[in-house]
Amino acid sequence: MTDTAGQPVANFETLFHQAPCGYLITDDAGRISAVNDTFVRWTGYSRAKLFGTKLQSLMPVGDQILYATHCIPQLGITGSVSEIAVDIIGSDGVRRPALLSASRFAATGQEPDSVRVIIFSAHERRLYEKELVSALRAAEESDTRRALAEQELQRLALHDALTGLPNRAGLKARFGAVPAVGAATEGMSEGNPLAALFIDLDHFKAVNDSLGHGAGDNLLVSVAGRLAAAVQAPGAVGRLSGDEFVVLDGVAGTEEAAALAARLLDVLAAPIHLEGIEIVTSASIGIAVARGGDDTVEDLIRRADIAMYRAKERGRNRWELHRPAPSDPAVDRLRALGELRRGIGEGALRVHYQPRIDLHTGRASGVEALVRWQHPTRGLLPPSEFIAMAEESGLVRPLGAWVLDETLKLAESLRRDDHHGAGLEFAVNLSARQLNDPGLVDMVESALERRNMDPALLLLEITETALMSDPGAAVESLTALKDLGVGLAVDDFGTGYSSLTYLKKFPINELKIDRSFIMGLGLDTGDAAIVGSCIDLAHAVGIRAVAEGVETSGQAQTLQDMGCDLAQGYLFARPLPEPRLREWLASHT
């Protein structure tokens, strides 16, 4: 089989002879003119013996009659024969069950004058079909397991493991932004604002200390059940941490919220029997009622928390209503925004760097850049104090560009000085607004070129919440960044609501597990389950798992045992200004 093309024919001959089935060319009478290696090996005949032999002569008499009376006429009428069962007699005289198909063909522009015959071993076909069915069933079971794993991960992320109540993330997922007074939200009547009741048990530590943590857990479960039974749908009860619970419900006003708090105090006052001892519980409750559309669930809970402490100070076993300080929030915000704008212009921003540790080697593998604001009266402020304001106002764009350039400038300096930190990976955070900025990719590319930085040493971190605010747009932006050669990470994983489907679509290099779950390692089986699931999930899609907020050697050891790749936190180092980072790297790389 040759022609002037050479290479295509050679490729065809390779495929012809390596096909997993017998492949033959015959004339209309069945005489063999070409046969592949598979058929030769299967039957044991030499190629010389087969050439010119009628294919049907290799069959028992009954199958010869079938071929002559059925196959040859059908090839003449329809040009093809579908799979039929025949026996092929090998050179050893043994019958080999087979499945035969045939079709007529011809060179381009000519009448069909040859027959292409494909013969499968019936035994191998049955094995293949069995394996195919098994593989399909396994795939279906794998899809089911993955779906169940995703559901369980979502459940663990949104619920408290001990009581089964929604946790902080679960309450946020349900209620979202608190509506303005007079607006309606899911399950809430129009005209009723949302109220938060922050409930903290009085003297709970005494129960733990005297009866043990097991009894304390039983008490929390009992309290959770009583609160849940006392709050009617669509209201919700959640457990935040320790002995802190919160109730979110629509109310007609402060009087109705106060009546609900009084009723809950009565419900909790009924004795509970633990370890043969009758325990009477009480609680301090703070109340906050939504003031308008600017409130979020977090704002509401924070104000209720402040009111709860006032209830503690005034004797416990009572409720207190949050009363805002006599100031105008709009004026306060404008003042703070002006201060931030001046701070950026006057060089009051600082970048500190927190080392990231390879848990397999115990050595530094990179650093994360964290911005700080040196406020003239309030001191050094963390990003939680001003990033949200910068994002809302648009200042995050110049601020983010400055942080990136400062970080790459440090990387350039370490490389130029042949410092111990040369070659480390540098992680920089991106906000949701930056991710949606059409000029983001150009800004990153320009910064890399300006500092002559290897893109592979830059890691951009985006929070799970920012990614899921618009997953389609996020995939597009991340893909463009990935094309530059930079690494990408999902930050604060577990606090948002991403699905495994989207996680596979994002072109990311690592998944950073939120510190709130790391804090519970060794204390909360639910947190341990979430962390283990996140690590397994990261490895399943071929990316690194990174733990944030590691503060104890016990947490680090547990993460190492779970197979976590990298970690950062106060156990290893706090965020450090550049001079101290250089000193730290000199002794840890």
N, C-alpha and C positions, 0 to 999 in steps of 0.2 A: 504494500500500500504506500506508494510514493507519488508525489507530483512536484511541480516546480515550486510550490509554496514551502515544502520541506518541513518546517517547524510545526505547523498545524497538524500535518499528517502524523508526524512523530508523536505529538501529544495525543492524537486520537488512538494510535496503536497502543500507547501506554494504558489509556483508560480501557480500551478493548480487552487487553489481556489481564488487567487487574480488577475487572468487574467482579462483584461477589456472586455472579450467576454464570451459567453456561451461555455463551454467545456464539451463534453460528450463522453463516450465510449459505443458503442453498439455492438451487434453481427450482423451477416450478414442480419438478418431479421429485424433489427432496435430496438431490445429490449435493454433498457438502463441498463447498469451495473455500471456506475459511472457518476457522474455529479458534476460540481463545484458550489461553493456558488453563483457565479455571475448569473448563469442560474436559480438557485432556487429563488434568490431575484427578478429577472426580471419577472418570470412567476407566482410567488406566490405559487407554489406547494411545498409540503414538499418533502424531499428527499425520505422518505418511499413510498410516492405516486408514485414517478417517477421510482423507481427501478422496473425493470421487465416490465414496460410499453413500448409499441412500440412508438418510436419517432414520426412516421407519424400519430399516433392517436391524437397527440396534434395539428394537422393541419386541416383546412377545407377540405371537401371532394375533391375538385379540386386539392389541393396540395398533398393530400394523394395519388391520382391517379398518379400525377407527380412523387412523390417519389418512388412509387412502380414500375412504368413503365420506368422511366428514371434513377433515382439515383442508385437503387439497381442493375439493370443490368450493368450500367457503372462501378460501383465499382468492379463487378465481372470480367469485361473485362480489364479495364485500371488501376484499383486500386485506382482511385481518381475521385472526382467530383469538378469541379471549381464552383465558386460562383454562386448560383442560388437564385432567389427571392421567398420566401414563407412567409406565415403567421403562427405564433405560437399563439394558443389560450391559454390565461392565465387562472388561477383559477377563475378569475372574469368574464370569458366569453368574454373578450375583445380581438380582434385580434391585434397582435403585428407584424408589418412588419419586416422581418428579411432577412439577407443574409447568406446562408448556404453553407459551404464547407465540404467535407469529404474525408478521405483517409483510406485505409486498412493498418493494421500493425500487427506485430507478435513479440513474444519474439525472441531473437537471436537464429538463427539456426532452427526455426520452420516455418511452413507455416502460412501465414496471416489468422487469424481467428477472428479479431476484427476490428471495424471501429472507427476511431477518427473523431468526428464531431465538427466543430467550427461554432458558430452562433453569428453573430453581429446584434445588433439592427440597422435597416436601418436608423432610425431617428438619432441615435448617429453617425453612419457612415457618414451621410450627413453633420452633424455638424463638424465632424472631418475633412472631406475633405474641407469644407468651411474654417475652421481655418487653414488647411495646405496651401491652396491656398493663404489665406490672409498673412500667415507667409512668404511664398515664395516671394510674391509681396513686403512685407515689407523689406525682406532681399535684394531683388534686388534694391529697392529704397534706402536702407541704403548704399549698395555698391556704388550706383550712387552718393549719397550725399557725401560719404567719398571721392570718386574720385574727385568730384567738389571742396570739401573743400581742398583737397591736391593741386589741381591746383591753387586755389585762394591763398593758403598759399605760394606756390612757386612764384606766380605772385607778391604778396605783398612783399615777401622777396627780389625780384630781381628788383623791380621798385619803383620809387619815386611816392608817393601817390598824390602829387599836380600836377605834370606835365605829369605823365605817362612815363617819360623817364627811361631808365635803371639807377639804382643807382650803387654805387661802386661794390657791390657784383654781380650785373647783368653784368657789364662790364667784371669783372674777369671771370665770368662763360662763357662768349662768347669768350673772347680772350685768356684766360689762360696765358701760358708763352709766352713772346714776342719772335718771331723767330730771329735767327741771320740774318744779312744782307745777302740777296741772297736766303733765304729759303722761302717757301710758307706756308701760313696759310689759314684758312677757308675764302674764298672769296677774299683773297689778291693775287695779282699777284706775281709770283716768281721774285725775284730780288728787290722787294720793301720792305724796312724796315717799321716798324710801327712807327708812330709819335703820340705824345700826345700834345694837345693844351689845356692848363689850362686857363679857361676864368673866370674872376672875374669882375662883373659889377662895374663901377665907381659910387660913390655917391648914392648907393642904399639905404643906411640908411636914407638919406634925404627924399626919397619917402615914406618910412614907417612912419617916424616921422611927415611928413606934411599931407599926405593923408590917413594914416592908414594902418594897415596890410592887409586889404582886397584888397586895391589898389596895395599894394606891391605884393601880391599873383597873382593878375591879370597881373602885369608886368612880373613876372617870367614865367607865362604860355605863354604870348605873345613872350617873348624872346626864350623860349624853342621851340615854333613852328617855329620861324624864323631860328634858328640854325638847327633844324631837316630838314627843307626844303632846306637848303643851303649845307648840307653834303650828298653826294650821296652814296648809298649802293656800296660796303659793309662797308663803314665807319659808325661810330656810335656816337651818342651824348648822354651824360649822365649828370644827375644832382647829384653832390656830397653832397652839403648841402647849405642852405642859398642862396646866389647869386652866387654860384660857379658851373660852368659847365665844362665838359671836352669833347673834341672830340678826338676819336681814329680813325686813318685812315692810309692806306698804302700810302707812298709817294716815289717819285724817289730820294729824297734827301732833304737837308735843304732848298734849293731854292723853291721847290714845297711846303714844309710845310709853309714857310714864305708867299708865294702867297696865300695859303689857309687862313692864319691868317688875311692877309690884306683884303681878300674878306669878311670874317666874320665881320670885323670892319665896312665895308661899309654896310653890311646887317643890323647890329644893329643900325647904325646911322639914319636910316629912322624914322621919328617921330611916336610916339605911343600916342593915345588919351585915357586918363584915367580920369574919374570923370569930363569930360568936359575940361580937361587941356591937352595941347599938350606937351608931354615929349620926349626929345631927349636923347637917351641912348648912352653910350660909355662903353668900357671895356678895361681892361688890360689883355694881353694874353701872357702866357709863353709857349715856344715850346721846346720839347725834342724829339729827334729822336733816335731810338734804335741803340745801338752801336755794338750789337752782341748777341749771344745766352745766355749770362749771365743775361741779363735784364729781369725783370718781368714787368707786367702791373703796379704793385705798384711802382716799381723803376722808371718807365717812368713818371708816374703821379707825383711822388715826385719831380723829377728833373724839370718837367714843372712848378710845383708850385713854386719852387725856382726862376725860370726865371720870373714868373708872378710878384713876389714881386719886382724884379729889374725893371720891366716895370712900376710898381706903383711909385717907387722911382724916375724914370726918367720922370715923368710928366703925366702918365696915357694916355688912348686912344692910345695905341701903343702895339706892340709886341716885345718880347725879346727872343733870342735863348739861351738855357742853354749851358754854356761853362764849362766843367769840370775843377776842380782845377788841377794845374800841379803836380799830384802825381800818383803813380802806384797803382791801386786798389789791384793787386795781392800781392804787397809788404806790403801794409797796412793790408791786411787780415792775412798774415802770422805773422806780428808783433802782431796783436790783439790776434791771436790764441795762440801764445807763452805766452803772458801776462795772458790769461785765464788759460792755463795749469799751470803756476806758481802760479796763484791765488788759484787754487784748491789745489795744493800741499802745499802751505804755509798758508792755513786756512783763506783766504781772503773772502770766501763765508759766507753769513749770511742767516738765515731763519727768516723771519718776519711772523706774524700770523694775519689774518684779521677775526674778529668774524663774525659768521653767526647767524642771528636773526630769531626766530620763530615769524612770523607775527600774529599768533593767540594769543600768550601769551606775546609777547614783550620782551622775555628773550633770552639769548644766548643759542643756541642749539649745536654749534660747532665752529670750526675755520678752515680756509684754510691756508695751508703753502705756502708761496711765497718766492722764493730764491732771494737774492740780492748779488751783487758783490761789495766789498769795493775796488774800483780801486785806485791805488796809486796816480794818478794825476786827474782823472775825478770824484772822489767822489763815493757815493753810487749809483750803476747802477741798474735799474730795469731789469727783465728778458728779456724784449723786446730788450735790447741792446746786449745780448750775447747768448740766448738760441738757436737761429737759427744756430749760428756758432758752438755751442757745439753739436748740432744734426748732422750737416753736417760732423763734424770731428770725431764723435764717442765719444767725451768727455761726452755726455749726459748720457751715461751708468753709469760711476762712480759718476757723479754729481747727477743723480737721486737717486742712492742707498744711497748716503750721506744725501740728503734731507729727504728721507723716514726714515732713521735711526734717524736723529736729531728730526724729528717730533714725532716718537714713543718714543724716549728717554724723550721728554717733557711730553708726555702722561703718561709714567711710573712714572715720578717724581711727577706729579700732583696727581696721584693715591696713591703713597707711602706717600705723605705729607698730604693726605686727604684734598687736596685743593678744593676750590670752583669749579674748572674746571674739577675735576674727573668725568668721565662718559660722557664728551662731545665727539662729533664726530669730527675726525680729517681728513681733506680732503687734498690730495696730488695730484699734477698734473702729468700725464704721457704724454710723447711726442709720436709722431708717430713711431719714431725709437725704443723707449722703448717697445711700444705695440707689435712690430714685433720681439722683442728679444726673442729667444727660452729660455733664462734663466730667463725671467721676473718672472714667477710664483714661481720658486725656490727662487729667491731673496726676493720676498715679504713674502713667507712663513718663510724663515730663519729670516728675520727682525722681524716678529711677534713673533716667538718663542724666539728670543734673548731678546726681551723687555717684554715678557710675556703679550702680548697685546691681548685683545678680538678682533677677526677679525671684529665683527659687528660694532666696533667703528672706523674702518678705511674706508674712502671713497676715491676711486681713480677716478680722473677726466680726461677724454679724450676728446679732441676737436672734434666737429662734422666733421671737415675737415679730421682729422687723421682717424676717423672711416670709412669715405666714400672713402678713398684712396684705400682700399681693404676690402670691407664689409665682404666677406666670411672669410678671415683670422681674421678679427676683432671679428666676432661672436665666432670663436674657442678660441681666446685668452681670451675674456671676460668671456666665459663659464668656462674656467679653473680657472680664478680668482674668479668667483662667487662661484665655488665649495669650495674655501678656506673659504668662509663666509664673504668676504669683500663686501662693497657696491660699486656701480659703477654709475658714472654720465656722461652725455653728456654735455660738456662745450661749451660755445659760440654758443648755438643753435640759428639757424636762419641765420648764416653767411655762412653755407655750403649748400649742396644740397641733403640732405638725404630725402628719401621717407618714407611715413607712413609704407610701407611694411617692410623696414629694421628697422625702429624704433621699431616695434613690435617684431622683431627677436632679437634685442640686449637685453641681460638680465640685464637691467639697473634699478637703484632705483630712479634716479632723472634726471631732465632736467633743465639745467641752461640757462636762456634767456640772450642773449648777451647785454652788456651795451649800445650798439649803439641804440637799440630799447627803452631801459628804459629812455634814455636821452630825447626822444621825447614825453614822456607821458605828457599830458596836453598842448602840443604844436602842435603835428602832429597826425591827426586822423589815418593816415596809420600806424604809430608806435603803437598806442593804439590798433588797430585791430590786428596787428601781435602779440603783447604781450598777448592779450586776447585769441587769437587762440592757442598760445603756451601753455598757462595755461590749457585751455580746453583739448588740445591734451594730455598733461601730465596726467591729471586726467582721461581721457578716457581710457588710457592704464594702469592705476593704479599706477602711480609713482608721486613723488613730483615735484612741480614747484618751481624753485629758481630764483630770480632776482639778477643780478649783477649790480654794479655801481649805487646804489640808493644814491642820493645826496640831495634830498629835502623831506620835510615832505609830500608835495603834491604827489610826486611820491609814497611814502610809502603808503599813504592813498588810492590812486588809485589801487595799487597792492593788498592791503588788501580787497578792495571792489570787485576786480576781483577774489578773492579766492586764491591768490598766497600763498604758504606755508612758504617759507623762503626768506630772503633777506640779502644782504651784500653791503656795500658801505660806503662812507665817512660820510653819515648822522649818521651812528652808530659808526664807528671807522675806522681809517686808519690802514693799516698793521702795527703791533706793534712788536718790539723786545720782547724776552721772559720776561724780568723783567717788562716791562710796560704792557704786556698782563696779567701777574699775578695780577697786581694792578687793571686792568680793570675788570677782571673776578670776583675779590673779591667784586666789587660793582654792578655787573650786572648779577650774577647767584644766 
